[in-house]
């Protein structure tokens, strides 16, 4: 007996690529927003190079939405 499998296309429709730009660890929230604006990016990645291994260490990814939520929460 044949079974109907769920259609994977709706889930795939929600997947999309984000563009991001690097930001220094010491960047302020305003600087992160400016970096996103000038690079037409949707997020900034906060990373640094390890002094011991010289590998990139990703600390965080900030989106406009994260920053806006943070800013609004700090006003309350």
N, C-alpha and C positions, 0 to 999 in steps of 0.2 A: 504494500500500500504506500503510495507516494505521500510525502509530508510537505507542506509549504514551509519553506525556510524564511526567516525574516529578511527583509530587503536591507542590505548593508548600505545602500546609497544615501539614505537620509543621514546616517552617522557620518559618512564621508563628506557630505555637503557642509558639515560644521567645521571640518578641519581646514585651516588656512595657514599660510605662511605669514610670519611677522617679520618686519624689517626692524633691525635694532642697530644702535650705534654704541661704541665704547664710551664710557665715562670714567674719569679718575675716581679713586676711592674717596678723595676728599671733597668731591663735588657736592654742592648744596642742592636742595630740591629745585630751586630756581634755575641753577646751572643745568641740571638734568633736563628740565623742561626746555631750556634754550637749545640744548644739544639735540633733543628730539625734533624741535621746530626747524633748526637749520639743516639737519640731515634728512628731513621728512621721514623720520623713523617713528615707529609706534611704541618703541621701548628703548631703554638704555641698559647695557650690561655693565655691572660693576665687577671688574676683575683686576687681578694683579699677577705679576710674574713672581714665582717663588724664588727667593734668593738661594736656596739650597739646591733645587732641582731644575730651575729655569723653566718649569712648566707653568702654564696659565692656570690660575685658580679662580673659578667663578664664584663670586660672593653673593650676587643677587641680580635679578632682572626686574627693573622697575618699568611699569607701564604708566601711561597717562592716567588711566583709571585708578591705579594704586595711589598715585600722587594726589589726585583730586579727592579721593576718599580720606587720605591722611590729612589733607588741608582742611576739609570740611569738619572732620572729627576734632581737630585741634581748636576750631572756632567755638565748639559747643562747650 
